[in-house]
């Protein structure tokens, strides 16, 4: 084969070989997101990144957050749900909120649509699977049991570093989920995202997240509470208080004296908020509290 000008079969002294990286799903620089409860005061996040970059120096690591409250699986599940769809095809999401580390809980990888999800089988990936199923996508789940892809030795207390990080790196290098483990169909799920209907036809919803501003994110979507229902006088009952006002943006002029109002949040769910105050504190609300939707 004739060499092009500038090509050489002999590397000059001191030249470094070019890295050949097989990116997942066609990404030239594979994206691996990290979502953990590790915080930033310890070495944990750096250790996970070090393992990934050793296996694939070209990986593009994106921190979603490391400030999930310790062991808070539901908070992590919601945060992942709110963020994952914003990433491009081929993105690999590594989620480590793992109070059962070292126990019989399974490590898993899920391929859903054009993205990958790696983490413990404790429900933390459940909201994403439910959302994908509502879009008509069937997630493919695998039990990570091919130890040759793990770091050795595997610590019983740090699977984020020794199991999940090397698996995410393997995916970024082109390894397929089916090569990493065996198919499963019974992953752990959290309570379903959607509201239920009461005997009198009302909507029974719940608070699924409280953000740092004190906004109470419910599991109500615009399919559940339509503009027509709001115009007809829909109101929310939560913690003994009634929320009758709905706004388009936070600084909108209030229509009444009630500090609390409903607003469609950026994650696609109805939030209960208060102007420049914490709605959660006003309501003394916690995640899981019921939100009843009815008409006046």
VEXVOKE-908589 format. One record per residue (C-alpha): residue in three letters; x, y, z; residue number from 1. Coordinates in Angstrom, 3 decimals, decimal comma. Layout:
BEGIN
{atom "ALA"; {X; Y; Z}; NUM};
...
REM end
This chain:
BEGIN
{atom "UNK"; {0,000; 0,000; 0,000}; 1};
{atom "UNK"; {1,342; 3,392; -0,959}; 2};
{atom "UNK"; {1,816; 5,672; 2,017}; 3};
{atom "UNK"; {0,405; 9,162; 1,996}; 4};
{atom "UNK"; {2,719; 12,103; 2,430}; 5};
{atom "UNK"; {3,548; 12,525; 6,068}; 6};
{atom "UNK"; {2,737; 8,918; 6,933}; 7};
{atom "UNK"; {5,503; 6,821; 8,362}; 8};
{atom "UNK"; {5,699; 3,212; 9,357}; 9};
{atom "UNK"; {8,466; 4,017; 11,779}; 10};
{atom "UNK"; {7,583; 6,135; 14,796}; 11};
{atom "UNK"; {10,167; 8,749; 15,542}; 12};
{atom "UNK"; {11,985; 8,531; 18,851}; 13};
{atom "UNK"; {9,960; 10,203; 21,582}; 14};
{atom "UNK"; {6,639; 10,078; 19,717}; 15};
{atom "UNK"; {3,741; 8,699; 21,710}; 16};
{atom "UNK"; {1,399; 6,142; 20,147}; 17};
{atom "UNK"; {-2,098; 7,398; 19,452}; 18};
{atom "UNK"; {-4,784; 5,984; 21,682}; 19};
{atom "UNK"; {-7,437; 3,943; 19,940}; 20};
{atom "UNK"; {-10,732; 4,264; 21,742}; 21};
{atom "UNK"; {-13,897; 2,437; 20,755}; 22};
{atom "UNK"; {-16,675; 4,722; 21,923}; 23};
{atom "UNK"; {-20,117; 3,428; 22,852}; 24};
{atom "UNK"; {-22,936; 3,887; 20,353}; 25};
{atom "UNK"; {-20,839; 5,962; 17,997}; 26};
{atom "UNK"; {-19,659; 8,729; 20,338}; 27};
{atom "UNK"; {-16,152; 9,854; 19,372}; 28};
{atom "UNK"; {-15,591; 10,923; 22,983}; 29};
{atom "UNK"; {-17,773; 8,688; 25,158}; 30};
{atom "UNK"; {-19,698; 10,466; 27,901}; 31};
{atom "UNK"; {-19,896; 8,878; 31,338}; 32};
{atom "UNK"; {-22,026; 10,706; 33,882}; 33};
{atom "UNK"; {-21,593; 10,237; 37,624}; 34};
{atom "UNK"; {-24,389; 10,529; 40,168}; 35};
{atom "UNK"; {-23,531; 9,536; 43,727}; 36};
{atom "UNK"; {-24,016; 10,269; 47,422}; 37};
{atom "UNK"; {-20,233; 10,389; 47,954}; 38};
{atom "UNK"; {-19,935; 14,129; 48,564}; 39};
{atom "UNK"; {-16,670; 15,867; 47,741}; 40};
{atom "UNK"; {-14,791; 15,728; 51,040}; 41};
{atom "UNK"; {-13,386; 12,215; 50,580}; 42};
{atom "UNK"; {-11,415; 10,368; 47,904}; 43};
{atom "UNK"; {-14,369; 8,350; 46,588}; 44};
{atom "UNK"; {-15,236; 10,406; 43,508}; 45};
{atom "UNK"; {-11,601; 10,731; 42,470}; 46};
{atom "UNK"; {-11,110; 6,976; 42,839}; 47};
{atom "UNK"; {-14,049; 6,224; 40,546}; 48};
{atom "UNK"; {-12,790; 8,699; 37,950}; 49};
{atom "UNK"; {-9,276; 7,285; 38,170}; 50};
{atom "UNK"; {-10,477; 3,765; 37,392}; 51};
{atom "UNK"; {-12,517; 4,996; 34,411}; 52};
{atom "UNK"; {-9,706; 7,104; 32,978}; 53};
{atom "UNK"; {-7,158; 4,326; 33,402}; 54};
{atom "UNK"; {-9,337; 2,068; 31,263}; 55};
{atom "UNK"; {-10,306; 4,820; 28,808}; 56};
{atom "UNK"; {-8,270; 8,046; 28,958}; 57};
{atom "UNK"; {-10,547; 9,588; 26,318}; 58};
{atom "UNK"; {-13,700; 9,269; 28,417}; 59};
{atom "UNK"; {-15,580; 12,507; 28,959}; 60};
{atom "UNK"; {-16,742; 12,366; 32,597}; 61};
{atom "UNK"; {-19,642; 14,607; 33,600}; 62};
{atom "UNK"; {-20,666; 15,069; 37,246}; 63};
{atom "UNK"; {-24,439; 15,213; 37,617}; 64};
{atom "UNK"; {-24,112; 15,546; 41,387}; 65};
{atom "UNK"; {-22,376; 13,938; 44,344}; 66};
{atom "UNK"; {-24,623; 15,659; 46,885}; 67};
{atom "UNK"; {-27,446; 13,130; 47,010}; 68};
{atom "UNK"; {-28,276; 12,666; 50,715}; 69};
{atom "UNK"; {-26,504; 9,539; 52,013}; 70};
{atom "UNK"; {-28,323; 6,320; 51,072}; 71};
{atom "UNK"; {-31,250; 8,264; 49,564}; 72};
{atom "UNK"; {-32,242; 6,010; 46,678}; 73};
{atom "UNK"; {-35,401; 7,937; 45,773}; 74};
{atom "UNK"; {-33,579; 11,265; 45,554}; 75};
{atom "UNK"; {-31,028; 9,709; 43,216}; 76};
{atom "UNK"; {-33,746; 8,080; 41,097}; 77};
{atom "UNK"; {-35,523; 11,414; 40,646}; 78};
{atom "UNK"; {-32,319; 13,309; 39,848}; 79};
{atom "UNK"; {-31,357; 10,757; 37,209}; 80};
{atom "UNK"; {-34,865; 10,911; 35,743}; 81};
{atom "UNK"; {-34,666; 14,701; 35,456}; 82};
{atom "UNK"; {-31,235; 14,693; 33,802}; 83};
{atom "UNK"; {-30,659; 11,614; 31,658}; 84};
{atom "UNK"; {-32,683; 12,582; 28,576}; 85};
{atom "UNK"; {-30,629; 15,741; 28,103}; 86};
{atom "UNK"; {-27,528; 13,730; 27,209}; 87};
{atom "UNK"; {-26,673; 12,538; 23,703}; 88};
{atom "UNK"; {-26,998; 9,046; 22,313}; 89};
{atom "UNK"; {-24,450; 6,624; 23,715}; 90};
{atom "UNK"; {-24,188; 8,319; 27,106}; 91};
{atom "UNK"; {-23,381; 6,001; 30,009}; 92};
{atom "UNK"; {-24,910; 6,926; 33,366}; 93};
{atom "UNK"; {-23,096; 5,580; 36,427}; 94};
{atom "UNK"; {-25,267; 5,825; 39,542}; 95};
{atom "UNK"; {-23,862; 4,832; 42,934}; 96};
{atom "UNK"; {-26,244; 5,265; 45,845}; 97};
{atom "UNK"; {-25,802; 1,862; 47,340}; 98};
{atom "UNK"; {-26,730; 1,195; 50,971}; 99};
{atom "UNK"; {-26,699; -2,548; 50,196}; 100};
{atom "UNK"; {-23,123; -2,631; 48,908}; 101};
{atom "UNK"; {-21,487; -5,986; 49,623}; 102};
{atom "UNK"; {-24,817; -7,740; 50,195}; 103};
{atom "UNK"; {-26,815; -10,015; 47,890}; 104};
{atom "UNK"; {-28,208; -7,057; 45,919}; 105};
{atom "UNK"; {-27,227; -7,364; 42,278}; 106};
{atom "UNK"; {-25,037; -4,983; 40,280}; 107};
{atom "UNK"; {-26,770; -4,304; 36,965}; 108};
{atom "UNK"; {-26,489; -2,542; 33,632}; 109};
{atom "UNK"; {-29,517; -1,422; 31,650}; 110};
{atom "UNK"; {-29,608; -0,485; 27,992}; 111};
{atom "UNK"; {-32,657; 1,596; 27,226}; 112};
{atom "UNK"; {-33,141; 3,434; 23,983}; 113};
{atom "UNK"; {-29,726; 4,741; 23,032}; 114};
{atom "UNK"; {-28,286; 5,142; 26,535}; 115};
{atom "UNK"; {-26,775; 2,927; 29,236}; 116};
{atom "UNK"; {-27,330; 2,858; 33,008}; 117};
{atom "UNK"; {-24,985; 1,203; 35,490}; 118};
{atom "UNK"; {-25,674; 0,822; 39,199}; 119};
{atom "UNK"; {-27,037; -1,319; 42,021}; 120};
{atom "UNK"; {-30,346; -3,152; 41,657}; 121};
{atom "UNK"; {-32,066; -1,309; 44,494}; 122};
{atom "UNK"; {-34,615; 0,803; 42,634}; 123};
{atom "UNK"; {-32,294; 3,691; 41,802}; 124};
{atom "UNK"; {-32,725; 3,017; 38,065}; 125};
{atom "UNK"; {-36,451; 2,322; 38,350}; 126};
{atom "UNK"; {-37,850; 5,749; 37,469}; 127};
{atom "UNK"; {-35,815; 5,871; 34,261}; 128};
{atom "UNK"; {-37,082; 2,435; 33,233}; 129};
{atom "UNK"; {-40,676; 3,470; 33,934}; 130};
{atom "UNK"; {-40,248; 6,673; 31,920}; 131};
{atom "UNK"; {-38,758; 4,756; 29,005}; 132};
{atom "UNK"; {-41,577; 2,224; 29,083}; 133};
{atom "UNK"; {-44,121; 5,048; 28,891}; 134};
{atom "UNK"; {-42,355; 6,117; 25,699}; 135};
{atom "UNK"; {-42,790; 2,621; 24,298}; 136};
{atom "UNK"; {-39,176; 1,578; 24,893}; 137};
{atom "UNK"; {-38,420; -1,779; 26,538}; 138};
{atom "UNK"; {-35,263; -1,572; 28,681}; 139};
{atom "UNK"; {-32,818; -4,483; 28,509}; 140};
{atom "UNK"; {-31,376; -5,389; 31,928}; 141};
{atom "UNK"; {-28,327; -7,500; 32,742}; 142};
{atom "UNK"; {-26,923; -8,844; 35,995}; 143};
{atom "UNK"; {-23,240; -7,904; 36,086}; 144};
{atom "UNK"; {-21,617; -11,240; 36,889}; 145};
{atom "UNK"; {-18,608; -11,384; 34,558}; 146};
{atom "UNK"; {-15,856; -10,816; 37,099}; 147};
{atom "UNK"; {-13,170; -10,406; 34,436}; 148};
{atom "UNK"; {-14,519; -6,896; 33,883}; 149};
{atom "UNK"; {-14,163; -5,935; 37,557}; 150};
{atom "UNK"; {-11,202; -4,362; 39,294}; 151};
{atom "UNK"; {-9,295; -6,768; 41,537}; 152};
{atom "UNK"; {-9,599; -7,250; 44,396}; 153};
{atom "UNK"; {-13,240; -6,187; 44,747}; 154};
{atom "UNK"; {-13,819; -4,329; 47,997}; 155};
{atom "UNK"; {-17,010; -5,308; 49,829}; 156};
{atom "UNK"; {-17,542; -1,628; 50,660}; 157};
{atom "UNK"; {-16,672; 0,136; 47,378}; 158};
{atom "UNK"; {-18,384; -1,412; 44,361}; 159};
{atom "UNK"; {-18,541; 2,053; 42,835}; 160};
{atom "UNK"; {-14,796; 1,868; 42,261}; 161};
{atom "UNK"; {-14,303; -1,874; 41,763}; 162};
{atom "UNK"; {-17,429; -2,994; 39,880}; 163};
{atom "UNK"; {-19,431; -0,095; 38,450}; 164};
{atom "UNK"; {-16,569; 2,144; 37,306}; 165};
{atom "UNK"; {-14,729; -0,548; 35,308}; 166};
{atom "UNK"; {-18,009; -1,715; 33,775}; 167};
{atom "UNK"; {-18,861; 1,851; 32,686}; 168};
{atom "UNK"; {-15,378; 2,151; 31,200}; 169};
{atom "UNK"; {-15,816; -1,167; 29,371}; 170};
{atom "UNK"; {-19,060; 0,112; 27,849}; 171};
{atom "UNK"; {-17,273; 3,267; 26,726}; 172};
{atom "UNK"; {-14,682; 1,058; 25,018}; 173};
{atom "UNK"; {-17,341; -0,741; 23,024}; 174};
{atom "UNK"; {-18,108; -3,780; 25,176}; 175};
{atom "UNK"; {-21,787; -4,728; 24,905}; 176};
{atom "UNK"; {-24,062; -5,205; 27,943}; 177};
{atom "UNK"; {-24,693; -8,847; 27,002}; 178};
{atom "UNK"; {-20,953; -9,483; 27,360}; 179};
{atom "UNK"; {-20,973; -8,074; 30,891}; 180};
{atom "UNK"; {-23,670; -10,251; 32,422}; 181};
{atom "UNK"; {-26,780; -12,342; 32,033}; 182};
{atom "UNK"; {-30,226; -10,969; 31,057}; 183};
{atom "UNK"; {-32,747; -10,382; 33,860}; 184};
{atom "UNK"; {-36,353; -9,208; 33,879}; 185};
{atom "UNK"; {-37,056; -8,598; 37,550}; 186};
{atom "UNK"; {-35,160; -5,460; 38,521}; 187};
{atom "UNK"; {-36,173; -3,715; 41,735}; 188};
{atom "UNK"; {-38,665; -0,875; 41,234}; 189};
{atom "UNK"; {-39,743; 2,051; 43,371}; 190};
{atom "UNK"; {-43,418; 2,937; 43,826}; 191};
{atom "UNK"; {-44,918; 3,828; 40,420}; 192};
{atom "UNK"; {-44,477; 7,444; 39,384}; 193};
{atom "UNK"; {-48,066; 8,076; 38,350}; 194};
{atom "UNK"; {-50,882; 9,273; 40,644}; 195};
{atom "UNK"; {-53,845; 7,037; 41,467}; 196};
{atom "UNK"; {-57,578; 7,734; 41,413}; 197};
{atom "UNK"; {-59,673; 7,830; 44,579}; 198};
{atom "UNK"; {-63,157; 6,299; 44,901}; 199};
{atom "UNK"; {-64,793; 9,675; 44,325}; 200};
{atom "UNK"; {-62,808; 10,229; 41,141}; 201};
{atom "UNK"; {-60,211; 12,565; 42,613}; 202};
{atom "UNK"; {-56,510; 12,351; 41,905}; 203};
{atom "UNK"; {-54,252; 11,034; 44,667}; 204};
{atom "UNK"; {-50,683; 12,124; 44,079}; 205};
{atom "UNK"; {-47,585; 12,486; 46,262}; 206};
{atom "UNK"; {-44,472; 14,578; 46,736}; 207};
{atom "UNK"; {-41,568; 12,756; 45,079}; 208};
{atom "UNK"; {-38,803; 15,307; 45,636}; 209};
{atom "UNK"; {-38,025; 18,502; 47,538}; 210};
{atom "UNK"; {-35,341; 20,650; 45,959}; 211};
{atom "UNK"; {-32,844; 22,928; 47,700}; 212};
{atom "UNK"; {-35,218; 25,894; 47,354}; 213};
{atom "UNK"; {-37,965; 24,049; 49,211}; 214};
{atom "UNK"; {-40,129; 23,495; 46,148}; 215};
{atom "UNK"; {-42,201; 20,328; 46,527}; 216};
{atom "UNK"; {-42,107; 18,316; 43,318}; 217};
{atom "UNK"; {-45,197; 16,150; 42,908}; 218};
{atom "UNK"; {-45,725; 13,205; 40,574}; 219};
{atom "UNK"; {-48,449; 15,099; 38,701}; 220};
{atom "UNK"; {-47,901; 15,721; 34,979}; 221};
{atom "UNK"; {-49,880; 17,786; 32,507}; 222};
{atom "UNK"; {-51,545; 14,565; 31,365}; 223};
{atom "UNK"; {-52,920; 14,144; 34,891}; 224};
{atom "UNK"; {-53,881; 17,762; 35,562}; 225};
{atom "UNK"; {-54,849; 19,479; 32,347}; 226};
{atom "UNK"; {-55,191; 23,198; 31,649}; 227};
{atom "UNK"; {-58,923; 22,608; 31,328}; 228};
{atom "UNK"; {-59,073; 21,132; 34,830}; 229};
{atom "UNK"; {-57,111; 24,061; 36,251}; 230};
{atom "UNK"; {-59,423; 26,537; 34,497}; 231};
{atom "UNK"; {-62,404; 24,671; 35,982}; 232};
{atom "UNK"; {-61,131; 25,337; 39,507}; 233};
{atom "UNK"; {-58,780; 22,493; 40,353}; 234};
{atom "UNK"; {-57,024; 22,807; 43,686}; 235};
{atom "UNK"; {-54,462; 20,851; 45,658}; 236};
{atom "UNK"; {-54,804; 19,648; 49,237}; 237};
{atom "UNK"; {-51,565; 18,903; 51,020}; 238};
{atom "UNK"; {-50,816; 18,748; 54,745}; 239};
{atom "UNK"; {-54,188; 20,286; 55,566}; 240};
{atom "UNK"; {-53,642; 23,329; 53,335}; 241};
{atom "UNK"; {-55,299; 24,235; 50,058}; 242};
{atom "UNK"; {-53,376; 25,419; 47,015}; 243};
{atom "UNK"; {-55,683; 27,207; 44,573}; 244};
{atom "UNK"; {-53,265; 29,436; 42,684}; 245};
{atom "UNK"; {-51,274; 28,348; 39,632}; 246};
{atom "UNK"; {-48,491; 30,380; 38,033}; 247};
{atom "UNK"; {-46,501; 30,317; 34,821}; 248};
{atom "UNK"; {-43,280; 31,568; 36,467}; 249};
{atom "UNK"; {-42,064; 32,151; 40,016}; 250};
{atom "UNK"; {-42,152; 35,972; 40,009}; 251};
{atom "UNK"; {-45,646; 36,209; 38,540}; 252};
{atom "UNK"; {-47,935; 38,532; 40,500}; 253};
{atom "UNK"; {-50,080; 36,532; 42,931}; 254};
{atom "UNK"; {-53,808; 36,314; 42,338}; 255};
{atom "UNK"; {-54,617; 36,018; 46,041}; 256};
{atom "UNK"; {-53,138; 36,157; 49,529}; 257};
{atom "UNK"; {-52,103; 32,512; 49,645}; 258};
{atom "UNK"; {-48,311; 32,238; 49,578}; 259};
{atom "UNK"; {-48,415; 28,777; 48,045}; 260};
{atom "UNK"; {-48,967; 28,130; 44,363}; 261};
{atom "UNK"; {-48,619; 25,395; 41,785}; 262};
{atom "UNK"; {-46,172; 25,696; 38,910}; 263};
{atom "UNK"; {-45,000; 23,351; 36,167}; 264};
{atom "UNK"; {-41,363; 22,606; 36,871}; 265};
{atom "UNK"; {-38,570; 22,015; 34,381}; 266};
{atom "UNK"; {-38,620; 18,246; 34,993}; 267};
{atom "UNK"; {-42,193; 18,062; 33,728}; 268};
{atom "UNK"; {-43,928; 17,701; 37,098}; 269};
{atom "UNK"; {-46,201; 20,048; 39,025}; 270};
{atom "UNK"; {-44,381; 21,729; 41,892}; 271};
{atom "UNK"; {-45,792; 23,429; 44,969}; 272};
{atom "UNK"; {-43,821; 26,597; 45,594}; 273};
{atom "UNK"; {-43,845; 29,859; 47,528}; 274};
{atom "UNK"; {-42,415; 33,218; 46,467}; 275};
{atom "UNK"; {-38,899; 33,586; 47,886}; 276};
{atom "UNK"; {-39,720; 31,054; 50,601}; 277};
{atom "UNK"; {-39,552; 27,334; 51,159}; 278};
{atom "UNK"; {-42,914; 25,728; 50,452}; 279};
{atom "UNK"; {-41,681; 22,614; 52,240}; 280};
{atom "UNK"; {-41,126; 24,602; 55,441}; 281};
{atom "UNK"; {-44,485; 26,345; 55,190}; 282};
{atom "UNK"; {-46,199; 22,984; 54,753}; 283};
{atom "UNK"; {-43,872; 21,008; 57,014}; 284};
{atom "UNK"; {-43,819; 18,657; 54,046}; 285};
{atom "UNK"; {-41,723; 15,605; 53,382}; 286};
{atom "UNK"; {-41,235; 13,363; 50,410}; 287};
{atom "UNK"; {-44,067; 10,861; 50,245}; 288};
{atom "UNK"; {-46,741; 13,204; 51,600}; 289};
{atom "UNK"; {-50,057; 12,922; 49,778}; 290};
{atom "UNK"; {-51,311; 15,582; 47,408}; 291};
{atom "UNK"; {-55,028; 15,385; 46,649}; 292};
{atom "UNK"; {-56,322; 17,031; 43,483}; 293};
{atom "UNK"; {-59,969; 18,016; 43,330}; 294};
{atom "UNK"; {-62,360; 20,666; 42,080}; 295};
{atom "UNK"; {-63,822; 23,468; 44,165}; 296};
REM end
